[in-house]
């Protein structure tokens, strides 16, 4: 069994994402943390700020799966020492992907591939681009997110 820290940050995401977290809690190989702003996003100014900082490719809530309650950003607990305290971690600064221990990178991959093995999920670790040359490792999303309503319903 694996622990999921800050599950409250996933409040309101699509029930299939909640079920993914439940499955990881039962079958997962390591503890995970739902990242700050890693669940449903409802603040348009925050989304624009995340895009301006290079943390998101989407400049509006309607163009991100987070704005449709269809995505989660999840970190392995082993990643927290490499995240600054100002961003929810325990470290002094961000550490580049290439400088992370192999175990941390393997744990990102383990969760992402776990999600991919379930029908209907895509893992951001496969997404490569200017903002994410190593992929968006923490990100998992419903493949059909663009067809979901915006704004999203309030999922219980």
PEPEKA-V173493 format. One line per field, one symbol per residue. burial: + if it has 24 or more other C-alpha atoms within 12 Angstrom, else -. A space follows every 50 residues. Layout:
burial = ???
This chain:
burial = ---++++-++++++-+++-++--+---+++++++++++++++----++-+ ----++++++++++++++++++++++++++-++----++-------+--- ---++-+++++++++-----+++++---------++++++++--+--+-- ++----
